[in-house]
Every structure is written in structure tokens, then in C-alpha cells.
Amino acid sequence: MRKSSVIKKISAPVDALAREIDVFLGFSWRDWSTTIIPGSLFIIGAIRTLPDEWSMIRSYLCLIFWLTSWVYFFTLSNQIVGVEEDRINKPDRPLPSGKVTLAGAKKRWLVAFAAFASNAIFNLSLTVEVIVWILTTATLTVTPLGNHWFVKSSLAMATGTWALLRGSWKSIIPLTPETERYVLAISFWMGLLTQIQDLRDIEGDTATGRYTLPIAAGDLESRLIISYIFMPLSLLGLWVGGILPLAPVLLFAAHIFMGYRVLQSKNGPRYDHKTYMVHTYTFCLVLGITAIDGQEGMKVLLCRLPSPSQ
């Protein structure tokens, strides 16, 4: 009897922890390819500069806390106010599926908010990034501005990417002028091309009153705008930021492939979702290229060209 009670005492917290990890994954896994994975890729160059293994481990733990609190705070904020939309577009999420109650999600939101805000307490250099992401999240979730295509998928994604990448790098080491230039270029790129995500969600966005680019301009017209206006501008931004010259052939090929998929208007939401995933993988590719910048032997492999600043 005593042995059974001991096992129960041990298993109860383990089960509770496993449950919370499962809930965290349920809320956040769709956003890992635009948050946790890219943030981890971007700081590879910063990690290389640390003097010893202990510094690397300590800094990476700080990064993991920054990224996980970032994504959990945002996904909870977004999904608490977006239950009706998720019933149409993503019914397997924890709230519409009934896995988590709304009251339970709100309690977790308080913890996630406190955890994310604490980044600015433990690392004062992250204060601006924390404030920017809180304001961006609030704009998207509790104001009408978050329903407009320019704010939702351009302005918010640009400011969010700016804060995410700066904060990720500053979790490891202070920013450098080159890193600042990369962050601005990638944020501009994201602010233009995240419109791709709205091609797959037209039905749900229409039902909830959102005014995304495909709804504002029309499905076919928005695809033409993204492929023939936003995509060339995004490549120009990468060139000015010194990223495109690092791997021009690879980046041009990735964007041509992405543009081709965007233009396929008759393949349905499932195809458009895969196109959006191509966009997130290209985001990771861009960050990976900046991460290996300066590595011997990579210039030839990536067909590197001189950047505008050289």
C-alpha cells in the first residue's frame, strides 16, 4: 500500500508535466517553423563566438526560454480570441477540439505572459524586443487593426520578426552592425511575403470578418501581387541587406519555386497550406545562409557574390 502511494505521488507531477508539454505542443507546433527553428538557426553565428562550452550551454538555455515563452504567449493570445475561426480552419487545435477549456487557456496565458515579460527582467537588453512583441500581439488580437491585411500580415510580421531575431541574437551576445542589417532585411522580407499564409484561409477569414489581401484584392489578383510585386521587392531587400549575394543561385531558385506555387490558384487550401510551408522553409533557409556566413569553403559552395556594401 505504501509503495503504491509513493508511485502515485511520483507519477502525478510527471503526468501533469507531460500533459502541459502536450498542451504546449498543441497550441504552438504550427508556429515552430517561424519562431523556434528560425531563432535557433539565426544564432549559430553568435554561438560560434562564445569562449567555452559552459557559456554555450548557458546562453542556449536563455535562448530556449526566450523562444518558447515568445511562441506560447503569442499562440495562446491568438487562439483564445480566434476559436470560431479555428473551428473552420484548424479544428484540431486545443480549444476547438475541446482538449483545453477557455478558462484553462486563460490561466496558461497568464503564466506565459509572465514568463515572456520576465525576459526583460533577467536580461535588460531584451526590454525593447519584449515591449514590441507585446504591443504587436495586442494589436493583432484585441484591436480591429489586426483584421486588416496590411497590419496583420505585413506590419505585424515585420515588427515581430525584427523583435524575434534581435532578441534571439541578444540572448547570446550583443548585436553587431552586420546582424542589425540582416535583421532589417529579413524583417522587410517577412512583411512582404507572409501574405502567402492568407491564401489558404479565405473561408475562415471571411466568416470572421478579416480583411486579408485575398479578400481585399481577390484570390487571383492577390497571387499576382505577391508573385510579381512583393517577391521581387523582397529579393531587393535581401540584396540591399547583403543576404542575397551570399547565395544568389539558391535564393533565386527558392523564390522562383515559391512564386510558381503561389500562382497556382485552382489547387485548393491544402495546396496553399503547403505553399505557405515552403515560405516558412525559405525563411529558415535565409537564416541558415546568414548563420554560415564567414565559414571557410562556403563561398564557393553558395556561389557567393559581392554585396552592395562591399
C-alpha positions as CSV (number, residue, x, y, z in Angstrom):
1,M,0.0,0.0,0.0
2,R,2.8,2.3,1.0
3,K,4.7,1.5,-2.3
4,S,1.5,2.3,-4.3
5,S,1.1,5.7,-2.7
6,V,4.7,6.6,-3.3
7,I,4.3,5.6,-7.0
8,K,1.2,7.8,-7.2
9,K,3.0,10.8,-5.6
10,I,5.8,10.4,-8.2
11,S,3.6,9.8,-11.2
12,A,1.2,12.6,-10.5
13,P,3.6,15.5,-11.2
14,V,5.2,13.6,-14.1
15,D,1.8,13.1,-15.6
16,A,0.9,16.8,-15.1
17,L,4.2,17.9,-16.7
18,A,3.6,15.5,-19.6
19,R,0.1,17.0,-20.0
20,E,1.4,20.6,-20.1
21,I,4.1,19.7,-22.6
22,D,1.4,18.1,-24.8
23,V,-0.8,21.2,-24.4
24,F,2.1,23.5,-25.3
25,L,2.8,21.5,-28.4
26,G,-0.9,21.5,-29.4
27,F,-1.0,25.3,-29.2
28,S,2.4,26.1,-30.7
29,W,3.7,23.4,-33.1
30,R,2.3,25.0,-36.2
31,D,4.4,28.1,-35.4
32,W,7.7,26.5,-34.8
33,S,8.9,26.9,-38.4
34,T,8.5,30.7,-38.0
35,T,9.8,31.1,-34.4
36,I,11.7,28.4,-32.5
37,I,13.5,26.9,-35.5
38,P,14.5,30.1,-37.3
39,G,15.5,31.7,-34.0
40,S,17.8,28.8,-33.3
41,L,19.3,28.9,-36.8
42,F,19.9,32.6,-36.7
43,I,22.1,32.5,-33.6
44,I,24.5,29.8,-34.9
45,G,27.0,32.6,-35.8
46,A,26.7,34.1,-32.4
47,I,27.2,30.7,-30.6
48,R,30.4,30.2,-32.5
49,T,32.0,33.3,-30.9
50,L,31.5,32.1,-27.3
51,P,34.7,31.1,-25.4
52,D,33.7,27.8,-23.9
53,E,31.1,25.0,-23.7
54,W,29.6,26.3,-20.4
55,S,28.9,29.7,-22.0
56,M,27.3,28.0,-25.0
57,I,25.0,25.8,-22.8
58,R,24.0,28.7,-20.5
59,S,23.3,31.1,-23.5
60,Y,21.4,28.4,-25.4
61,L,19.2,27.8,-22.4
62,C,18.4,31.5,-22.2
63,L,17.6,31.4,-25.9
64,I,15.2,28.4,-25.5
65,F,13.4,30.2,-22.7
66,W,13.1,33.3,-24.9
67,L,11.7,31.4,-27.9
68,T,9.3,29.1,-26.0
69,S,7.9,31.9,-23.9
70,W,7.6,34.0,-27.1
71,V,5.7,31.4,-29.1
72,Y,3.5,30.3,-26.2
73,F,2.4,33.8,-25.3
74,F,1.5,34.6,-28.9
75,T,-0.3,31.4,-29.8
76,L,-2.4,31.5,-26.6
77,S,-3.2,35.1,-27.2
78,N,-4.2,34.4,-30.8
79,Q,-6.1,31.2,-30.3
80,I,-8.1,32.5,-27.2
81,V,-9.7,35.2,-29.4
82,G,-9.8,33.0,-32.6
83,V,-11.8,30.0,-31.5
84,E,-14.5,30.5,-34.1
85,E,-12.1,30.9,-36.9
86,D,-10.2,27.8,-35.8
87,R,-13.4,25.7,-35.8
88,I,-13.3,26.3,-39.6
89,N,-9.6,26.5,-40.5
90,K,-7.9,24.4,-37.8
91,P,-10.4,22.3,-35.8
92,D,-7.7,20.1,-34.3
93,R,-6.3,22.9,-32.1
94,P,-6.7,22.5,-28.4
95,L,-9.6,24.9,-27.9
96,P,-12.0,24.0,-30.8
97,S,-11.2,20.3,-30.3
98,G,-12.1,20.5,-26.6
99,K,-8.7,19.4,-25.4
100,V,-8.4,22.6,-23.3
101,T,-11.2,24.8,-21.9
102,L,-11.2,28.5,-22.5
103,A,-10.8,29.1,-18.8
104,G,-7.8,26.8,-18.8
105,A,-6.2,28.6,-21.8
106,K,-6.6,31.9,-20.0
107,K,-4.8,30.6,-16.9
108,R,-2.0,29.4,-19.1
109,W,-1.9,32.7,-20.9
110,L,-1.2,34.5,-17.5
111,V,1.7,32.2,-16.9
112,A,3.0,32.5,-20.4
113,F,2.7,36.3,-20.3
114,A,4.6,36.5,-17.0
115,A,7.3,34.2,-18.4
116,F,7.7,36.2,-21.5
117,A,7.8,39.5,-19.7
118,S,10.4,38.2,-17.3
119,N,12.9,38.0,-20.2
120,A,13.2,41.8,-19.8
121,I,13.9,41.4,-16.1
122,F,16.6,38.7,-16.4
123,N,18.2,40.4,-19.5
124,L,17.6,44.2,-19.6
125,S,18.9,44.3,-23.2
126,L,15.7,42.5,-24.3
127,T,13.3,45.2,-22.9
128,V,12.6,46.8,-26.3
129,E,12.0,43.5,-28.0
130,V,9.7,42.3,-25.3
131,I,7.6,45.5,-25.4
132,V,7.5,45.5,-29.2
133,W,6.2,41.9,-29.3
134,I,3.6,42.5,-26.5
135,L,2.3,45.6,-28.4
136,T,2.3,43.7,-31.7
137,T,0.4,40.8,-30.2
138,A,-2.1,43.1,-28.6
139,T,-2.7,44.9,-31.9
140,L,-3.3,41.6,-33.7
141,T,-5.6,40.1,-31.1
142,V,-7.6,42.8,-29.3
143,T,-7.9,45.7,-31.8
144,P,-9.7,45.9,-35.2
145,L,-6.4,46.8,-36.8
146,G,-5.4,43.1,-36.5
147,N,-8.0,42.2,-39.1
148,H,-6.6,44.3,-41.9
149,W,-4.2,42.7,-44.3
150,F,-1.5,45.4,-44.1
151,V,-1.4,45.3,-40.3
152,K,-1.9,41.6,-39.8
153,S,0.5,40.1,-42.4
154,S,2.8,43.0,-43.3
155,L,3.4,45.4,-40.4
156,A,2.9,43.0,-37.5
157,M,5.0,40.2,-39.2
158,A,7.8,42.7,-39.9
159,T,7.9,44.1,-36.4
160,G,7.5,40.6,-34.9
161,T,10.4,39.2,-37.0
162,W,12.5,42.2,-36.0
163,A,11.9,41.6,-32.3
164,L,12.3,37.8,-32.6
165,L,15.6,37.8,-34.4
166,R,17.1,40.7,-32.4
167,G,16.0,39.1,-29.1
168,S,17.4,35.7,-30.2
169,W,20.8,37.1,-31.0
170,K,20.9,39.3,-27.9
171,S,20.2,36.2,-25.8
172,I,23.6,35.0,-26.8
173,I,25.8,38.1,-27.5
174,P,25.3,41.9,-28.2
175,L,24.2,42.9,-31.7
176,T,26.7,43.7,-34.4
177,P,26.1,46.2,-37.3
178,E,26.1,43.3,-39.7
179,T,23.5,41.5,-37.7
180,E,21.3,44.6,-37.5
181,R,21.4,44.8,-41.3
182,Y,20.4,41.2,-41.7
183,V,17.6,41.6,-39.2
184,L,16.2,44.6,-41.1
185,A,16.4,42.9,-44.5
186,I,14.7,39.7,-43.2
187,S,12.0,41.6,-41.4
188,F,11.2,43.5,-44.6
189,W,11.2,40.2,-46.5
190,M,8.7,38.7,-44.0
191,G,6.5,41.7,-44.0
192,L,6.0,41.3,-47.8
193,L,5.7,37.5,-48.2
194,T,3.7,36.5,-45.1
195,Q,0.7,37.4,-47.2
196,I,1.1,33.9,-48.6
197,Q,-0.4,32.5,-45.4
198,D,-3.8,34.1,-46.1
199,L,-4.3,32.3,-49.4
200,R,-5.3,29.1,-47.6
201,D,-7.7,30.7,-45.0
202,I,-10.1,32.7,-47.2
203,E,-13.2,30.8,-45.9
204,G,-12.4,31.2,-42.3
205,D,-11.2,34.8,-42.6
206,T,-14.4,35.8,-44.5
207,A,-16.5,34.2,-41.8
208,T,-14.8,36.1,-39.0
209,G,-14.7,39.5,-40.8
210,R,-11.0,39.6,-41.5
211,Y,-9.9,41.8,-44.5
212,T,-6.9,39.9,-45.8
213,L,-5.2,40.6,-49.1
214,P,-7.0,37.7,-51.0
215,I,-10.4,39.1,-49.7
216,A,-9.4,42.8,-50.4
217,A,-8.0,42.3,-53.9
218,G,-9.4,38.9,-54.9
219,D,-7.8,35.5,-54.9
220,L,-6.1,35.6,-58.3
221,E,-5.2,39.3,-58.1
222,S,-3.5,38.8,-54.7
223,R,-1.5,35.9,-56.1
224,L,-0.3,38.2,-58.9
225,I,0.6,40.9,-56.5
226,I,2.6,38.6,-54.3
227,S,4.5,36.9,-57.1
228,Y,5.2,39.9,-59.4
229,I,5.4,42.8,-56.9
230,F,6.1,41.6,-53.4
231,M,8.5,38.8,-54.3
232,P,10.9,41.0,-56.4
233,L,10.8,43.7,-53.7
234,S,11.6,41.1,-51.0
235,L,14.6,39.9,-53.1
236,L,15.7,43.5,-53.5
237,G,15.5,43.9,-49.7
238,L,17.7,40.8,-49.3
239,W,20.2,42.2,-51.8
240,V,20.4,45.6,-50.0
241,G,20.8,43.8,-46.7
242,G,23.7,41.8,-48.0
243,I,22.0,38.4,-47.8
244,L,21.2,37.7,-51.5
245,P,24.8,37.9,-52.5
246,L,25.7,35.2,-50.0
247,A,23.8,32.5,-52.0
248,P,22.2,34.1,-55.1
249,V,21.5,30.9,-57.1
250,L,20.0,29.1,-54.2
251,L,17.8,32.0,-53.1
252,F,16.6,32.8,-56.6
253,A,15.7,29.2,-57.2
254,A,13.8,29.1,-53.9
255,H,11.8,32.2,-54.7
256,I,11.0,31.1,-58.3
257,F,9.7,27.8,-56.9
258,M,7.7,29.7,-54.2
259,G,6.3,32.1,-56.8
260,Y,5.3,29.3,-59.1
261,R,3.3,27.7,-56.3
262,V,1.6,31.0,-55.3
263,L,0.3,31.4,-58.8
264,Q,-1.5,28.0,-58.8
265,S,-5.0,29.3,-57.9
266,K,-7.1,26.2,-58.6
267,N,-5.4,23.6,-56.3
268,G,-7.3,24.4,-53.1
269,P,-6.5,25.3,-49.5
270,R,-4.4,22.2,-48.8
271,Y,-2.0,23.1,-51.7
272,D,-1.9,26.7,-50.5
273,H,-1.0,25.5,-47.0
274,K,1.9,23.5,-48.4
275,T,2.9,26.7,-50.3
276,Y,2.9,28.6,-47.0
277,M,5.1,25.9,-45.5
278,V,7.5,26.4,-48.5
279,H,7.6,30.0,-47.4
280,T,8.5,29.1,-43.8
281,Y,11.2,26.7,-45.1
282,T,12.6,29.5,-47.3
283,F,12.6,31.8,-44.2
284,C,14.7,29.1,-42.4
285,L,16.9,28.8,-45.5
286,V,17.6,32.6,-45.5
287,L,18.5,32.5,-41.8
288,G,20.7,29.4,-42.3
289,I,22.6,31.2,-45.0
290,T,23.3,34.1,-42.7
291,A,24.4,31.7,-40.0
292,I,27.1,30.1,-42.1
293,D,28.3,33.5,-43.5
294,G,32.0,33.7,-43.0
295,Q,32.7,29.9,-42.9
296,E,35.6,28.9,-45.0
297,G,34.7,26.9,-48.0
298,M,31.1,28.1,-48.1
299,K,31.7,31.0,-50.5
300,V,32.3,28.6,-53.5
301,L,29.5,26.2,-52.5
302,L,26.9,29.0,-52.3
303,C,28.2,30.9,-55.4
304,R,28.7,34.0,-53.3
305,L,28.7,37.4,-55.0
306,P,30.0,40.8,-53.6
307,S,27.3,42.5,-51.5
308,P,26.3,46.2,-52.1
309,S,28.3,47.2,-49.0
310,Q,31.5,45.6,-50.3
